Amino acid sequence: MTDALYELVDDAPELGSPVLLYSLDGFIDAGRAGGGAIDHFAKSLESRELVRFDTDRLIDLRSRRPEMYFAEGAFKHYAAPELTIRVYQDDVGAPFLLLSGPEPDVMWEAFAGAVIELIERFGVRLTVGFHGIPTATPHTRPIGVSAHATRRGLVPEEQLLNMELRVPGSAGSLLQYRLGEAGLDAVGLVAQVPHYLSDSEYPQSSLSLVRALSTLTGLLLPVQELQTASEMAERAVQEEVNGNEQVAEVVEALETQYDAFAGGNSRGNLMAELKTMPTADEIGAEFEKFLSEADDPDDPAD
């Protein structure tokens, strides 16, 4: 029974026809694009817990051992994993739901069924998942956000990922698939993060996702703190690039590729312009070397 997987904390909130946003830890999230957006909402907006999922059934605790605090000869605290749906309000008081926490390790079908049950219970009109993926783009250009959806018309055609792929599954992807089968509207937003920054906290990617979420849903979501964090991160990355000639050359090559594709509609075939680009492996190797040699920003010797 799907209702055994969750507990209703607030049984009858006044929500109207809200949207449900979700981003789950454990799957690909380059630059912590989705995770950073979740953290930003928690810091910037008031919320209350609506649903608590049974993580004892859904999470393999031995593979993700929760932290325990030990002091004075005894265990004092256990940081149990939390997978919840919370009710938030945007900057003008419109309610929306946010599902966040660790991706379930098991029972994906039952989890998807439980979420769909809750979507129908609370009259959710649109469900939107979001995260980041690494791409061969430069940090000096805007973070693109692509989309996939359960039906045409939910997002602009030019934003849809129009390709055939076989990719590893995730609980979030299965949820969208089952929502489509049930005839419910759902969208996935994917921030395109420079692959050489994908393992770092990259606020620009979260900022792009939050802006895309506002555009898609009509919610008025705050961005000021993310904007400030993005500007600081941009300066730090550029300083590192300016100090390494080889890396600067690679960034310039990525800029050439990005600008060529961006202007492709008016310039025709781009293959001649792109044939001198380094391969993805060469770019990745160069930046791995760069990042491994970069000084620790917290090093007092700097």
C-alpha positions as CSV (number, residue, x, y, z in Angstrom):
1,M,0.0,0.0,0.0
2,T,1.4,3.3,-1.0
3,D,0.0,5.2,2.0
4,A,2.4,3.1,4.2
5,L,5.3,4.9,2.6
6,Y,4.4,8.4,4.0
7,E,2.8,10.2,6.9
8,L,0.6,13.3,6.5
9,V,1.9,15.9,8.9
10,D,-0.6,18.6,7.8
11,D,-3.8,17.0,6.6
12,A,-5.9,19.8,5.1
13,P,-3.9,22.9,4.0
14,E,-5.5,25.5,1.7
15,L,-3.4,25.2,-1.5
16,G,-5.7,25.9,-4.4
17,S,-4.0,24.2,-7.5
18,P,-0.3,24.3,-6.6
19,V,2.7,23.2,-8.5
20,L,5.0,20.5,-7.1
21,L,8.8,21.0,-7.5
22,Y,11.3,18.3,-6.8
23,S,15.0,17.6,-6.7
24,L,16.4,14.4,-5.1
25,D,19.9,13.9,-3.8
26,G,21.8,10.9,-5.2
27,F,21.4,11.3,-9.0
28,I,23.5,13.5,-11.3
29,D,23.4,17.1,-10.2
30,A,26.3,19.0,-11.8
31,G,27.3,22.1,-9.9
32,R,24.8,21.2,-7.2
33,A,22.3,23.1,-9.5
34,G,19.3,21.4,-8.0
35,G,20.7,21.1,-4.5
36,G,21.7,24.7,-4.4
37,A,18.2,25.8,-5.4
38,I,16.7,23.6,-2.6
39,D,19.1,25.2,-0.1
40,H,18.2,28.7,-1.4
41,F,14.5,28.1,-1.0
42,A,15.0,26.8,2.6
43,K,17.0,30.0,3.5
44,S,14.9,32.5,1.7
45,L,11.3,31.4,2.1
46,E,9.2,30.2,5.0
47,S,7.8,26.7,4.9
48,R,6.1,24.0,6.8
49,E,6.3,20.2,6.5
50,L,3.3,18.6,4.8
51,V,4.4,15.0,4.1
52,R,7.2,12.8,5.6
53,F,8.2,9.7,3.8
54,D,9.4,6.5,5.6
55,T,13.1,6.6,4.8
56,D,13.6,3.5,6.9
57,R,11.9,1.6,4.1
58,L,13.2,3.7,1.1
59,I,16.8,4.4,2.0
60,D,19.7,1.9,2.2
61,L,21.3,3.4,5.4
62,R,24.3,1.1,5.2
63,S,25.3,2.7,1.8
64,R,24.6,6.2,3.0
65,R,25.4,6.0,6.7
66,P,23.8,8.9,8.5
67,E,25.9,11.0,10.8
68,M,25.7,10.4,14.6
69,Y,27.1,12.8,17.2
70,F,29.1,11.4,20.1
71,A,30.2,13.3,23.2
72,E,30.7,12.8,26.9
73,G,30.7,9.0,26.6
74,A,27.4,8.7,24.8
75,F,25.6,9.2,21.5
76,K,23.8,12.5,21.6
77,H,22.2,12.9,18.2
78,Y,21.2,10.9,15.1
79,A,20.8,12.8,11.8
80,A,18.1,10.6,10.3
81,P,17.7,11.2,6.5
82,E,14.6,13.2,5.7
83,L,12.5,12.9,2.5
84,T,9.7,15.3,2.7
85,I,7.2,17.5,0.9
86,R,7.0,21.0,2.3
87,V,4.6,23.8,1.6
88,Y,6.4,27.1,0.6
89,Q,5.0,30.5,-0.4
90,D,6.6,32.6,-3.1
91,D,7.3,36.3,-2.7
92,V,3.6,37.2,-3.2
93,G,2.2,34.5,-1.0
94,A,1.3,31.9,-3.7
95,P,1.8,28.4,-2.2
96,F,3.8,25.6,-3.9
97,L,5.0,22.2,-2.8
98,L,8.7,21.1,-2.7
99,L,9.7,17.4,-2.6
100,S,13.3,17.0,-1.5
101,G,15.7,14.7,0.3
102,P,17.7,11.6,-0.6
103,E,16.6,9.6,-3.7
104,P,15.0,6.3,-2.7
105,D,17.4,3.4,-3.1
106,V,14.5,0.9,-3.3
107,M,10.8,0.7,-4.1
108,W,10.9,3.2,-6.9
109,E,7.5,2.1,-8.3
110,A,5.8,2.3,-4.9
111,F,7.5,5.7,-4.3
112,A,6.3,7.0,-7.6
113,G,2.8,5.7,-6.9
114,A,2.8,7.4,-3.5
115,V,3.8,10.8,-5.0
116,I,1.1,10.5,-7.7
117,E,-1.4,9.7,-5.0
118,L,-0.4,12.9,-3.2
119,I,-0.4,14.9,-6.4
120,E,-4.0,13.9,-6.9
121,R,-4.9,14.5,-3.3
122,F,-3.6,18.1,-3.2
123,G,-4.8,19.0,-6.7
124,V,-1.3,19.6,-8.1
125,R,-1.6,21.1,-11.6
126,L,2.1,20.7,-12.7
127,T,5.1,18.7,-11.4
128,V,8.6,20.0,-12.1
129,G,11.9,18.2,-11.5
130,F,15.2,19.9,-11.8
131,H,18.9,19.2,-11.6
132,G,22.2,19.9,-13.5
133,I,24.2,18.0,-16.0
134,P,27.8,18.5,-17.1
135,T,28.2,19.9,-20.6
136,A,31.1,21.2,-22.8
137,T,30.2,24.9,-22.3
138,P,32.3,27.8,-21.0
139,H,31.6,29.5,-17.7
140,T,31.8,32.9,-19.5
141,R,28.4,32.2,-21.3
142,P,24.9,32.0,-19.8
143,I,23.9,28.6,-18.2
144,G,21.4,27.1,-20.6
145,V,18.4,25.2,-19.3
146,S,16.8,22.5,-21.4
147,A,13.6,20.6,-20.7
148,H,11.6,17.4,-21.2
149,A,7.9,17.0,-20.6
150,T,5.1,14.5,-20.5
151,R,3.3,16.3,-23.4
152,R,4.0,18.9,-26.1
153,G,3.0,22.4,-25.2
154,L,4.2,22.5,-21.6
155,V,7.5,24.1,-22.6
156,P,8.6,26.0,-25.7
157,E,9.7,23.7,-28.6
158,E,13.1,25.2,-28.8
159,Q,13.8,24.3,-25.2
160,L,12.9,20.6,-25.5
161,L,15.7,18.0,-25.6
162,N,15.2,16.6,-29.1
163,M,17.5,13.6,-29.1
164,E,17.5,9.8,-28.6
165,L,19.5,8.6,-25.6
166,R,19.8,5.6,-23.3
167,V,20.6,6.9,-19.8
168,P,20.8,5.5,-16.3
169,G,17.4,5.6,-14.6
170,S,16.5,7.5,-11.5
171,A,13.6,7.7,-9.1
172,G,12.8,11.2,-10.4
173,S,12.9,10.1,-14.0
174,L,10.6,7.2,-13.3
175,L,8.2,9.5,-11.5
176,Q,7.9,11.8,-14.6
177,Y,7.4,8.7,-16.8
178,R,4.6,7.4,-14.6
179,L,3.0,10.9,-14.4
180,G,3.0,10.9,-18.2
181,E,1.3,7.5,-18.3
182,A,-1.3,8.8,-15.8
183,G,-2.0,11.8,-18.1
184,L,-0.6,14.3,-15.6
185,D,1.5,17.3,-16.6
186,A,5.2,17.1,-15.6
187,V,8.3,18.8,-16.8
188,G,12.0,18.2,-16.2
189,L,14.5,21.1,-16.2
190,V,18.2,20.5,-16.8
191,A,20.8,23.1,-16.2
192,Q,23.8,22.8,-18.6
193,V,26.8,23.2,-16.3
194,P,30.4,23.6,-17.5
195,H,31.8,20.2,-17.0
196,Y,35.0,21.4,-15.5
197,L,33.0,22.9,-12.7
198,S,30.4,20.1,-12.3
199,D,32.0,18.8,-9.1
200,S,31.9,22.2,-7.4
201,E,29.2,24.3,-5.9
202,Y,28.3,26.5,-8.8
203,P,25.6,29.0,-7.9
204,Q,25.1,30.2,-11.5
205,S,23.5,26.9,-12.3
206,S,21.1,27.2,-9.4
207,L,20.2,30.7,-10.4
208,S,19.4,29.7,-13.9
209,L,17.2,26.9,-12.6
210,V,15.3,29.2,-10.2
211,R,14.7,31.7,-13.0
212,A,13.5,28.9,-15.3
213,L,11.2,27.6,-12.6
214,S,9.7,31.1,-12.2
215,T,9.1,31.4,-16.0
216,L,7.6,28.0,-16.3
217,T,5.3,28.0,-13.2
218,G,4.5,31.7,-12.8
219,L,5.8,31.7,-9.2
220,L,7.7,34.7,-8.1
221,L,10.8,33.1,-6.6
222,P,13.6,35.1,-4.9
223,V,17.0,35.3,-6.6
224,Q,18.9,38.1,-4.9
225,E,21.1,35.9,-2.7
226,L,21.8,33.5,-5.6
227,Q,22.7,36.5,-7.8
228,T,25.3,37.7,-5.2
229,A,26.8,34.2,-4.7
230,S,27.0,33.8,-8.5
231,E,28.9,37.0,-8.9
232,M,31.4,36.0,-6.2
233,A,31.9,32.5,-7.7
234,E,32.3,34.0,-11.2
235,R,35.1,36.3,-10.0
236,A,36.9,33.4,-8.3
237,V,36.7,31.1,-11.3
238,Q,37.9,33.8,-13.7
239,E,40.9,34.6,-11.5
240,E,41.9,30.9,-11.6
241,V,41.5,30.9,-15.4
242,N,43.5,34.1,-15.9
243,G,46.4,32.5,-14.0
244,N,46.7,29.5,-16.3
245,E,47.4,30.2,-20.0
246,Q,46.6,26.6,-21.1
247,V,43.2,26.7,-19.3
248,A,42.5,30.1,-20.8
249,E,43.0,28.7,-24.3
250,V,40.6,25.8,-23.6
251,V,38.0,28.2,-22.3
252,E,38.5,30.3,-25.5
253,A,38.0,27.2,-27.6
254,L,34.8,26.4,-25.7
255,E,33.6,30.0,-26.2
256,T,34.2,29.6,-30.0
257,Q,32.2,26.4,-30.1
258,Y,29.4,28.0,-28.0
259,D,29.2,31.1,-30.1
260,A,29.3,29.1,-33.3
261,F,26.3,27.0,-32.3
262,A,24.4,30.1,-30.9
263,G,24.7,31.8,-34.3
264,G,24.2,28.6,-36.3
265,N,20.8,29.6,-37.7
266,S,22.3,32.5,-39.6
267,R,25.7,31.0,-40.5
268,G,24.8,27.6,-41.8
269,N,27.0,24.6,-41.4
270,L,29.5,25.0,-38.5
271,M,31.6,21.9,-39.0
272,A,34.4,23.9,-40.7
273,E,34.6,26.3,-37.8
274,L,34.6,23.5,-35.2
275,K,37.0,21.0,-36.6
276,T,40.0,22.4,-34.7
277,M,38.2,22.1,-31.3
278,P,39.9,19.8,-28.7
279,T,38.1,16.6,-28.0
280,A,36.0,16.2,-24.9
281,D,38.7,13.9,-23.3
282,E,41.4,16.6,-24.0
283,I,39.3,19.3,-22.4
284,G,38.4,17.2,-19.4
285,A,42.0,16.1,-18.9
286,E,43.2,19.7,-19.1
287,F,40.7,20.9,-16.5
288,E,41.3,18.0,-14.2
289,K,45.0,18.9,-14.2
290,F,44.1,22.5,-13.7
291,L,41.8,21.9,-10.8
292,S,44.2,19.4,-9.1
293,E,47.0,22.0,-9.2
294,A,44.8,24.9,-8.1
295,D,45.6,26.3,-4.6
296,D,43.0,25.6,-1.9
297,P,41.1,28.9,-1.4
298,D,41.0,28.3,2.3
299,D,44.8,27.8,2.5
300,P,46.2,30.5,4.9
301,A,49.4,30.6,2.8
302,D,47.5,32.3,-0.1
